[in-house]
Amino acid sequence: MIRPLYDWTLRQAAKRHAMPVLAGVSFAESSVFPIPPDALIVPMILADRTRAWRIALVATVFSVLGGLAGYAIGFFLFETVGTWVLDLYGYTEKFAEFAGRYNAWGAWIVFIAGVTPFPYKVITIASGATALDPVTFMVASVLARGLRFYIEAALLWRFGPPIRDFIERRLALVFTLGVALLVGGFVALKLI
């Protein structure tokens, strides 16, 4: 069951509509969508390593634009949409504590969330809700998201065939670990 899904994903990643889908996922993930763009970046680069830098650029640009949408949700719609998204991820109570210290460390918080698996959407909404300086938010977002996606692209560009070979030989293990990390990430977020 996993092998056909993997093969299908690689075929889709090589199609001409893969880049707009990546742009949409990158945008949505930064404000409301739970699936990170990495789920598309990896197969897209493995399908065609010559597009690695373009893929990283699209993911970065649209992730930052989506981050601005998240900022707008926090700034303009926090009482309605913002609290709904925070409730969805179990962060409503923690947000009150968090908001007090947020602006003092805002640039670092945005940067760290932007390069780690932490749900970036929580930080984009928090940045708007706490009225973090928009220039600080943008600079930290561009640096963090760019660093994350370009490092990923560089590694896949440089080591693509061995990585693809590893994934294909151990597909069930890679899939199981990916699901475990995803579920573990959400459990860790609930505990924080």
Helices and strands as residue ranges (DSSP letters): H 2-13, H 18-29, H 38-47, G 49-51, H 52-77, I 78-82, H 83-88, H 92-115, H 120-129, H 134-169, H 171-191
